[in-house]
Amino acid sequence: MIHISNLRKESAGEWTRLIADITQLGGGQNYLENNSEIWFAVKNENAHMLSDDVYDAFVLVPLYMAMYYKQDLHIHGCVSKRLYRNVMNYLQRILCDFSDDLSRVDVHVEGFKEADGEHKIIGAGISCGVDSLTTIYDRYVHEDDPEYKINALFLFNCGTHGDYGEKSERLYQERYAMNKSAADELGLPVYQVESNLHAFTHPMGPDPKAGYFAIWSCIFALQRAIGKYYVSSCNSYNELVTICSGLYRNVDLAGFCESYAVPLLSTEQLELIIDGCQYERNQKTEKISGWYIAQKYLNVCVLQAHNCSHCTKCLRTIFALDVIGKLEKFAGVFDIDTYREYSFMNKCDIVINRDKDAHKLDNYNLAKSHRMNLPSYFIAYMYLLPSKIMRFTKRVMRKLMGERIYEFTKRIIKH
């Protein structure tokens, strides 16, 4: 059984942590390794935002761990009744549908309590990606209702910037600096939240599986201050219904179920609102393409702090801007010459893989609607064939030689 206990706040240097102990008793193999605490951290001046009277922030990731490792979960404290009931009655069923690696477990709590606090913040994440900027554009720039208008932004470091360690911390701080500049220009405060949750989520597989639980847990950690929070979706309702449920099963938790799972995570004091599902991705790109903040700060790269202009996310975004005739407006954030080098390969990839990737299908449909010429399936297949053969060969060599010998041999050849 996995136990969560001893909820507390501790200050060290300029940071204050919200901490709970995590232990495993029985069950054979120890899955926690050297990790005995789960924590969230904010700057000392924001310590009042940390919710230290309920264990809501320590429910989701331990639940996923318990279901993955086939352990029951015991939380030695109170949680919000609404969250607990939704976990027991609905969420576990969704997770079992998401992955065969997960099994239902018992979750024991000491009692129920509504989180203390004023809950006045209406928050959203800022990454300066298409999804987050669209939410900010709609729910801040063009929102007239003060009860739903964003008044604060957040950037979490809990796994999306890499494994827990110095490298991911450096990348996170670089991205924070860029996003803070955008937030300052918008006139909104932006809060940093650090966590070690990726030390627990990453051993269970690629980050999209359990990593979104880490992000949503960071929101719960600040429940004393946050009353509403917009979770920016990367897929439309149509994509989620027709494509994503099958495509993202056991791959990407948000892509599989966020449209109906996120609302289940609301508590009596904190409402999580899924935002962005009302648009296709390219509709979002076109929506913000005339906004000076997007033209100055748009950042979508999966490889580094600034846009590389050739990774999958960079290419799908630049391609959409190219199709709608707005590419030159974003010359300050993308290297257009680099994009041109990869442009034909990207078009071939869109043609070949449009039935396997919702974003490529969206790009394909956008190109067709604007009558942009794309290569035929045959030309695209022949162009990409050498790279397909190379990837297949690498997979075979890795399997035959083993990972260590393969990497050693590759280093020798390179030198």
Secondary structure, 3 states (H helix, E strand, C coil): CEEEEEEEEEEECCEEEEEEEEEECCCCCCCCCCCCEEEEEEEHHHHHHCCCCCCHHHCHHHHHHHHHHCCCEEEEEEECHHHHHHHHHHHHHHHHHHCCCCCCCCEEEEEECCCCCCCCEEEEECCCCHHHHHHHHHHHHCCCCCCCCCCEEEEEECCCCCCCCHHHHHHHHHHHHHHHHHHHHHCCCEEEEEECCHHHHHHHCCHHHHHHHHHHHHHHHCCCCEEEEEEECCCCHHHHHHHHHHHCCCCCHHHHHHHHHHHHHCCCCCEEEEECCCCCHHHHHHHHCCCHHHHHHCCCCCCCCCCCCCCHHHHHHHHHHHHCCCHHHHCCCCCHHHHHHHHHHHHHHHHHHCCCCHHHHHHHHHHHHCCCCCCCHHHHHHHHHHHHHHHHHHHHHHHHHCHHHHHHHHHHHHC
